[in-house]
């Protein structure tokens, strides 16, 4: 049996098995809402953790760049690099905020 035919057969078997498992899970739980709710909570938890980590990292980068800026009294190149780092970190924080609000607006979910 050629390799492509085996792959196609295996794909069909996996799809059928997945549908059987999904049907069993749905019929055992009673409603789709009972399955989706824990998934939504988990996704929201991961979303919050990632957003908080990104904000914390941006604050840390701004703090370190601030120390570099203060410490580079006579070096204009280092001062410019620190200033650019602070500007880029602030832009990153704004992008994170706008992107999350835009996704919530498009999806119409105020859930997370």
FILUM-338118 format. One record per residue: residue in three letters; x, y, z of N, C-alpha, C, O, CB in turn. Coordinates in steps of 0.1 Angstrom, whole numbers, padded with zeros to 4 digits, always signed. Glycine has a CB too. Example, Ala and Ser with C-alpha at 12.3 -4.5 7.8 and 13.67 -1.06 7.14 Angstrom:
ALA+0132-0057+0078+0123-0045+0078+0132-0033+0078+0142-0033+0085+0113-0045+0090;SER+0128-0022+0071+0137-0011+0071+0129+0000+0079+0134+0011+0080+0141-0006+0057;
END
This chain:
UNK+0009-0012+0000+0000+0000+0000+0009+0012+0000+0018+0014+0008-0010+0000+0012;UNK+0007+0022-0009+0015+0034-0010+0014+0042+0003+0004+0041+0010+0012+0042-0022;UNK+0024+0050+0005+0024+0058+0017+0013+0068+0018+0007+0071+0029+0038+0065+0018;UNK+0010+0074+0007-0001+0085+0006-0014+0078+0010-0022+0085+0017-0002+0091-0008;UNK-0017+0066+0005-0030+0060+0009-0030+0056+0023-0041+0058+0029-0032+0047+0000;UNK-0019+0052+0029-0019+0049+0044-0021+0062+0052-0029+0062+0061-0005+0043+0048;UNK-0015+0073+0047-0017+0086+0054-0032+0090+0054-0037+0095+0064-0008+0097+0049;UNK-0038+0089+0042-0052+0092+0040-0061+0084+0049-0070+0089+0055-0056+0092+0026;UNK-0058+0071+0050-0066+0062+0058-0064+0065+0072-0074+0065+0080-0062+0047+0055;UNK-0052+0068+0077-0050+0071+0091-0057+0084+0094-0062+0085+0105-0034+0072+0093;UNK-0057+0094+0085-0063+0106+0088-0078+0104+0090-0084+0110+0099-0061+0116+0076;UNK-0084+0096+0082-0099+0093+0083-0102+0086+0096-0112+0088+0103-0103+0084+0071;UNK-0093+0076+0100-0095+0069+0113-0094+0079+0125-0102+0078+0134-0084+0058+0114;UNK-0084+0088+0124-0083+0098+0135-0094+0107+0136-0099+0110+0147-0070+0106+0133;UNK-0099+0111+0124-0111+0120+0124-0123+0113+0130-0131+0119+0137-0114+0125+0110;UNK-0125+0101+0126-0137+0093+0131-0136+0091+0146-0146+0093+0153-0138+0079+0124;UNK-0124+0088+0151-0122+0086+0165-0124+0099+0173-0130+0099+0183-0108+0080+0168;UNK-0120+0110+0167-0122+0123+0173-0137+0126+0174-0141+0132+0184-0115+0134+0166;UNK-0144+0123+0164-0158+0126+0164-0166+0117+0174-0175+0122+0181-0165+0124+0150;UNK-0161+0105+0176-0167+0096+0185-0164+0101+0200-0173+0101+0208-0162+0081+0184;UNK-0152+0105+0202-0149+0111+0215-0156+0123+0218-0161+0125+0229-0133+0113+0216;UNK-0158+0132+0208-0165+0144+0210-0180+0141+0213-0186+0148+0222-0164+0153+0198;UNK-0186+0132+0206-0200+0129+0208-0201+0123+0222-0211+0126+0229-0204+0119+0197;UNK-0192+0114+0226-0193+0108+0239-0192+0119+0250-0199+0118+0260-0182+0098+0241;UNK-0183+0128+0248-0181+0139+0258-0194+0148+0259-0198+0151+0270-0169+0148+0255;UNK-0199+0151+0248-0211+0159+0248-0223+0152+0253-0231+0158+0261-0215+0164+0234;UNK-0225+0139+0250-0236+0132+0255-0235+0129+0270-0245+0128+0277-0239+0119+0248;UNK-0223+0127+0275-0220+0124+0289-0223+0137+0297-0227+0136+0309-0206+0119+0291;UNK-0219+0148+0292-0220+0160+0300-0234+0166+0300-0238+0173+0309-0210+0170+0296;UNK-0241+0164+0290-0255+0169+0289-0256+0181+0280-0264+0181+0271-0259+0173+0303;UNK-0247+0191+0282-0248+0203+0273-0234+0208+0269-0224+0204+0276-0256+0215+0280;UNK-0234+0215+0258-0221+0220+0254-0216+0231+0263-0204+0233+0265-0222+0226+0239;UNK-0225+0238+0270-0221+0249+0279-0213+0244+0290-0204+0251+0295-0234+0256+0284;UNK-0216+0232+0295-0208+0227+0306-0194+0224+0302-0185+0224+0311-0215+0214+0311;UNK-0191+0221+0289-0178+0219+0284-0171+0232+0281-0159+0234+0285-0178+0210+0272;UNK-0178+0241+0275-0172+0253+0270-0168+0263+0282-0158+0270+0281-0181+0261+0260;UNK-0176+0263+0292-0174+0272+0303-0160+0269+0310-0153+0279+0312-0185+0270+0314;UNK-0156+0257+0313-0143+0255+0319-0132+0259+0309-0121+0264+0313-0141+0241+0323;UNK-0134+0256+0296-0124+0260+0286-0123+0275+0285-0112+0281+0285-0128+0255+0272;UNK-0134+0282+0286-0134+0297+0285-0127+0303+0298-0119+0312+0297-0148+0302+0284;UNK-0130+0297+0309-0123+0301+0321-0108+0299+0320-0100+0308+0325-0129+0294+0333;UNK-0104+0288+0315-0089+0285+0314-0083+0295+0304-0072+0300+0307-0087+0271+0309;UNK-0089+0297+0293-0084+0307+0283-0083+0321+0289-0073+0328+0287-0093+0307+0270;UNK-0093+0325+0296-0093+0338+0303-0082+0339+0313-0076+0349+0314-0107+0341+0309;UNK-0080+0328+0320-0069+0328+0330-0056+0330+0324-0047+0337+0328-0070+0315+0339;UNK-0053+0322+0313-0041+0323+0305-0039+0337+0299-0028+0343+0300-0040+0312+0294;UNK-0050+0342+0294-0050+0356+0289-0046+0366+0299-0037+0375+0296-0064+0360+0283;UNK-0052+0365+0311-0048+0375+0322-0034+0374+0326-0027+0384+0328-0057+0373+0334;UNK-0029+0361+0327-0015+0359+0331-0005+0365+0321+0004+0372+0324-0012+0344+0333;UNK-0008+0362+0308+0000+0367+0297+0000+0382+0296+0011+0389+0294-0004+0361+0284;UNK-0012+0388+0298-0012+0403+0297-0005+0409+0309+0002+0419+0308-0027+0407+0298;UNK-0006+0403+0321+0001+0409+0333+0016+0407+0331+0023+0416+0335-0004+0402+0345;UNK+0020+0396+0326+0034+0393+0324+0040+0403+0314+0051+0409+0316+0037+0379+0319;UNK+0033+0406+0303+0037+0416+0293+0038+0430+0299+0048+0437+0297+0028+0416+0281;UNK+0029+0434+0307+0029+0447+0314+0041+0447+0324+0048+0458+0325+0016+0449+0321;UNK+0043+0437+0331+0054+0436+0341+0067+0437+0334+0077+0444+0338+0053+0424+0349;UNK+0069+0430+0323+0081+0430+0315+0084+0444+0310+0095+0449+0310+0081+0420+0304;UNK+0073+0451+0305+0075+0464+0299+0079+0474+0310+0088+0482+0308+0062+0469+0293;UNK+0073+0472+0322+0077+0481+0333+0091+0478+0338+0099+0488+0341+0068+0478+0345;UNK+0096+0466+0337+0109+0462+0341+0119+0468+0331+0130+0474+0334+0111+0447+0342;UNK+0116+0467+0318+0124+0473+0307+0125+0488+0309+0136+0494+0307+0119+0469+0293;UNK+0114+0495+0312+0114+0509+0314+0123+0513+0326+0130+0523+0325+0100+0515+0316;UNK+0122+0505+0336+0130+0508+0348+0145+0506+0345+0153+0515+0349+0126+0499+0360;UNK+0149+0496+0339+0163+0493+0336+0168+0504+0326+0179+0509+0328+0165+0479+0329;UNK+0160+0507+0316+0164+0518+0307+0165+0531+0314+0174+0539+0310+0154+0519+0295;UNK+0157+0534+0323+0158+0546+0331+0171+0547+0339+0177+0558+0339+0146+0547+0341;UNK+0175+0536+0345+0188+0535+0352+0199+0538+0342+0209+0544+0345+0189+0522+0359;UNK+0198+0532+0330+0209+0534+0320+0209+0548+0316+0220+0554+0313+0206+0524+0308;UNK+0198+0554+0315+0197+0568+0310+0204+0577+0321+0212+0586+0318+0183+0573+0308;UNK+0200+0575+0333+0206+0583+0344+0221+0580+0345+0229+0589+0348+0200+0580+0358;UNK+0225+0568+0343+0240+0564+0344+0248+0568+0333+0260+0568+0333+0241+0550+0346;UNK+0242+0573+0322+0250+0576+0310+0251+0592+0309+0246+0597+0299+0244+0571+0297;UNK+0257+0598+0319+0257+0612+0320+0265+0619+0308+0260+0629+0302+0263+0617+0333;UNK+0276+0613+0305+0285+0619+0295+0284+0612+0281+0291+0617+0272+0299+0619+0300;UNK+0277+0601+0280+0277+0594+0267+0264+0596+0260+0254+0590+0264+0279+0579+0270;UNK+0264+0604+0250+0251+0607+0243+0245+0595+0236+0233+0594+0234+0253+0619+0233;UNK+0254+0586+0231+0249+0574+0224+0242+0565+0233+0231+0560+0230+0261+0566+0218;UNK+0247+0563+0245+0240+0554+0255+0227+0561+0260+0217+0554+0262+0249+0552+0267;UNK+0227+0574+0261+0215+0581+0265+0204+0580+0255+0193+0578+0258+0219+0596+0268;UNK+0208+0581+0242+0198+0580+0231+0193+0566+0231+0181+0563+0228+0205+0583+0218;UNK+0202+0556+0233+0197+0542+0233+0187+0539+0244+0177+0532+0242+0209+0532+0234;UNK+0190+0544+0256+0181+0543+0267+0168+0549+0265+0157+0544+0268+0187+0548+0280;UNK+0168+0562+0259+0156+0569+0256+0148+0561+0246+0135+0560+0247+0159+0583+0251;UNK+0154+0556+0235+0147+0548+0225+0141+0535+0231+0130+0531+0228+0156+0544+0214;UNK+0148+0529+0241+0143+0517+0247+0130+0520+0255+0120+0513+0255+0153+0511+0256;UNK+0130+0532+0262+0118+0536+0270+0107+0538+0260+0095+0534+0263+0122+0548+0278;UNK+0109+0545+0250+0099+0548+0240+0093+0536+0234+0081+0534+0233+0104+0558+0229;UNK+0102+0526+0230+0097+0514+0225+0089+0505+0235+0079+0499+0231+0109+0505+0219;UNK+0093+0506+0247+0085+0498+0258+0072+0504+0260+0062+0497+0261+0093+0498+0271;UNK+0071+0517+0259+0058+0524+0261+0049+0521+0249+0037+0519+0251+0060+0539+0263;UNK+0055+0521+0237+0047+0518+0225+0042+0503+0226+0031+0500+0222+0055+0520+0212;UNK+0050+0494+0231+0046+0481+0233+0035+0479+0242+0025+0472+0240+0058+0472+0238;UNK+0035+0486+0254+0024+0486+0263+0011+0491+0257+0001+0485+0259+0028+0494+0276;UNK+0012+0502+0249+0000+0507+0243-0005+0497+0232-0017+0495+0231+0004+0520+0236;UNK+0004+0491+0225-0001+0481+0215-0008+0469+0222-0018+0464+0217+0011+0475+0207;UNK-0003+0464+0234-0009+0454+0241-0023+0458+0245-0033+0450+0244+0000+0450+0253;UNK-0024+0470+0251-0037+0475+0255-0047+0476+0244-0058+0472+0245-0035+0488+0263;UNK-0043+0482+0233-0052+0485+0222-0056+0472+0215-0067+0470+0211-0045+0494+0211;UNK-0046+0462+0214-0049+0450+0207-0059+0442+0215-0069+0436+0209-0036+0441+0206;UNK-0058+0441+0228-0067+0433+0236-0081+0440+0236-0091+0433+0235-0063+0432+0251;UNK-0082+0453+0236-0095+0460+0236-0101+0458+0222-0113+0456+0221-0093+0474+0239;UNK-0093+0458+0211-0098+0456+0198-0104+0442+0196-0114+0440+0190-0087+0459+0188;UNK-0097+0432+0201-0102+0418+0200-0115+0417+0208-0124+0411+0203-0091+0408+0206;UNK-0116+0423+0219-0128+0422+0227-0140+0429+0219-0151+0425+0220-0127+0429+0241;UNK-0136+0441+0213-0147+0448+0205-0151+0440+0193-0163+0439+0190-0141+0461+0200;UNK-0142+0433+0186-0146+0426+0174-0154+0413+0178-0164+0410+0172-0133+0422+0166;UNK-0149+0406+0188-0156+0394+0192-0169+0396+0200-0177+0388+0201-0147+0385+0200;UNK-0170+0408+0205-0182+0412+0213-0182+0405+0226-0193+0404+0232-0194+0408+0205;UNK-0171+0401+0231-0170+0394+0244-0164+0403+0254-0153+0409+0253-0162+0381+0243;UNK-0171+0404+0265-0166+0412+0276-0162+0402+0287-0161+0406+0299-0176+0422+0282;UNK-0161+0389+0284-0159+0378+0293-0146+0379+0301-0146+0378+0313-0159+0366+0286;UNK-0135+0381+0295-0122+0380+0302-0119+0393+0309-0108+0394+0315-0111+0377+0292;
END
